[in-house]
């Protein structure tokens, strides 16, 4: 059966490589994002997130492999208004109002979103006449969101969209983003706020050293990175042999307390009990932060 254009994923990386000097910022990424998905891109500084976004938007060309949006080159999808982007860098435009800026940008696209609709989705209703250089930081971020929506895109790319926003502004932004996503559009966002990824993404992709370290739902990634955490007091008994207990994937010692990451907490606890080492026992589910740190740090054996 021939693959139709409509069945093509919104985003496809196929063996994409991008190097700067001797450093491969993107090192052979294979990734597909289906239409209608909300995907979070996680990684430490320098992991390759921004480079991957640059390839996706056609701002850079891969040295090897390819990147396709809706079955074609990124540049074509951008020209057609099918992609909207909200990048980290941006300065306020002096002496123009919010409505004037969004209207100007919308007119550059073949089938733009009505300006009032973009302002409403971005939470800017009532602020259209406000000058952009006289609004708050949170409002300026919403303006960037409205500008990204102006072309009525099918794919929205957000690079650290809530950086430097306070809690209330972050909550308002994600309310707006979910309103856009509920229309069946595709969202790809990078963030340092792991709780945002857990709460707002259907799927999380972790990038480390230019490669994909994990790809799946928040729950799946937590489980794959070691499931649960079992903590016990060592009480001077030492940590020898803890790494060999059933289910244990890593061991961390904090003072006189051991934190065991385990894929089978029941088996781990039974083995600890057999050793008489269940003092101060605590079993908790691993957080996304725990999983992220496990996936992106150099593993040490105890």
N, C-alpha and C positions, 0 to 999 in steps of 0.2 A: 504494500500500500504506500502511495506517495505521501510524504509529510506535507500538509498544507501550511500556509503562512500563519493561519490562525492558531495552529497547534504548536507553533514554535514558542519556546520559553521566552519570558521577558528579557532574561539575561543569560548569556552562556559564555563562560571562559573555557577555552580548550587549550590546555598546556601553555598558558600565557606566561611569558617571561619578560621582565624588565629589569635591566641592570644599570647602575650608575657607577662608573669606574669598575672596580672589582667586586662591588656589592650587588647581589641580586635582591632587589627590594621585593620583587614578585618572582617566585621561583617555581614555575610549572604548575600554576593553579588550574584546576578543573572544577567548575562550579556552574550549576544551573539554578535559576530562580524562576519558579512558575508564575504565571500571571495571577494576580490577586493575593500573593504572599506578602507578609510583612517580615522582613529579615533583618536581624541585627548583626553587624560586623564588629567583632571584638578583637582586641590585640593591644599589646603594650605599645608605647611610643617607639616608632621605628620598626614595627612588625611588618609593615607593608600595606596597611589599610588605605592611607591616602593615595599611595601609588596605584593600588587596585582601582580606586574610585576615579583617578585620573585616566586610566585606561578605559574604564567603562564609559566615561563621558567623551572619549575621543580627544582629550587634552594631550595625551601621549599615545604613541603607537608601540605595541609590544615588539620586543626584539625577536621573539619566537612565539609560535602559537597564534591564537586569534581571540578576539572578543567580539561577540555579536549581540545586538539588541533587536528583539522582535524579528530575528532571522536575517538582519542586515547589518551593515557597518554602523558603529555608534554615531558617526557624523550625520548620516542620513536621518536616523531617528531623532537626533537633536534638532535638525533643520525642520523636520515635520512637526515639531512641537510635542512629540510623544514623550519627551523626557524633561523633567524639571529638576533643578539642582539648587541646593542650599548649602553653600560651602562655608568654611570657617572664616575666611577673610572677607571683609566687606566694610566699607566706610559710608557714613551717612552722606546723602547728596544734599548740598546746601540749597536753600531757597525754593525747594519744590515740596508740594504736599504729598501725603501718602497716596491719595487718589491719582494725582498727576503721574507719579512714578509708575504705579501699577498699570494705569491706562497706557502709558508710553510703551512699557514692556509688552503688554498684551497685543498691541498693534503690530508687533514684529512677527507674530505667529499667524499661520493660515486659518486656524479655527480656535481662537482664544476662548477662555472662560469669561463669562460676563464679569465685569469689574466688581459689581456689588456682591456677586457670589463669592469671588476670591476674597474680598474683604471680610465677608461673613464667616467663611471657613477658617480664616486666619484670626478671627476674634478681633477684627478692627472696625466693626460697624460703629459709626459715631466718631471715628478718628480720621476720616478721609480728608478733612480740611486741615489737619494738623501738619505743620512743617516737619519734615523728617529729621532735621537737625535740632529739633526741640522736643523730642520724645524720649521716654525712658529706655534703658537697655532692653528690658523685656519687650516693650512695644516695638523696638527696632528689630528684634529677632522675629517678631510676628510679621513685620513688613517684609523681611527676607523670605519668610514662608509664603506670603501672598504673591511676591514676585515669582517664586518657584512654581506657584499654581497658575500663573497668568496664562500660560500657553495651553491650559487644560490637559496636562500630561497624563499618560497612562502609567508612567514610571516616575516616582519621586525619589531622588537621592539626597540624603541628609547627612552631612559630615559634621559630627559633634554639634547637633542642633541646639542643645540646651546648655552648652558650656557657658559658665559665668552667670547663669540665670538663678534667681532665688527659687525656693521651693514652690511658692504660689505660681510664679511665671512658668516653671517647668510643668506643673500640673495643667495649666491652661493650654500650654503648647501641645501636650500629648492628647488632650481632649480634642483639639483641632485636628491633629494628625489622624486620630481614629475616625473622625468624621469623614475625612478624605478617603481613608482605607475602606470604610464601609461601602463605598461606591463601587468596590470591586477593583480598585487600582492597586498597583504594586508599589511597595515601599522598601527601600534599602537604606538603613541608617547605621552610622558608626557612633559609638558612645563610650565614655569612660565610666558612666553610671550603670553598674551591672544590674541594679534593680530595675532600671528602665528597660533593659533588654529582656529581662525575665517577665515584666508586666506587659510589654507592648509588642513583642515579636512572636510570630508563629514559629520561628525557626532562628537558631543562633549559629553563626559561623565564626569560629575562632581561628585567627591567623597568627602564626608565630614564625619569625624568621622567613617571611615570604611564602610560607606554605600553609595549607589548611590543616590545623591540628585537631579540629572537631567540627562536626556539622550535624545539627539535629535540634529537637526541642530542648528547652531548658531542663526538663526532667531527665531526658535521655542523656544529656551531657553530664549532669550531676551524677547519674548512675554509672556512666562509662568511666568517669574520673575517679570512682572509688566508692560510690553509694553513700555510706554512712560514716560518721566519726565516732569512735569509741575512745573515751578518755578515762584514765585511771591514775591514781597516785602510785608512784614507784616505792615510796617509803623506804628508800635506800637500797632497794633490791637490784637496781641497775636495769639496763635496757637490752641486755644480751638475749637474743632469740626472739624478740618481739616481731621482727620482720618476717620470721618463719611461721608465725601463727596462721591458721586457716583464714583465708579471705583477705589478709592484710596486704595492701599494696604500697603503703608508705608509712613511715614512723617519724613523728616530730616530738622532740623532747623540749619541754618548757619548764626549766627549774627541776622540780621533783615530780613532774606530771608528764605522762606520755599521751600523745594524741595519735591514735591508729586510724588511718583511712582504710576502710574495708568494704569489699563487695559482698560480704556475708557476715553481718554483724552478729547474728545468732551464733554462728560457728566460732567467731572470734571470742565472744563473751564466754562460751562454754570452755574454750581452751584456756582463757585467763583464769576461770574458776578452778580448773584442774591444777593450775599452778599456784592457786591461793593468792591471786593477784587481782582482786576485784575491789580494792579499797577506793572509795570515792568514785565508783563507777558511774559514767554518764554516757548515754547513747543518743546522738542527735543526727538529723538528716544533714547531709552536706549541702552547703549553700552554693549558689552559682559562683560566688567569689572564691570559695574553696576549690571548686572544680577548675576555674580559670587559672588560679595560681598553680595548681597541680599540672595543668596542661602546658603552661608557658614558662616554667622554671626548670633549671637543671636538676635532675633527680639525683638524690644522694642516697646511698645505701647504708643502713645502720646494721 
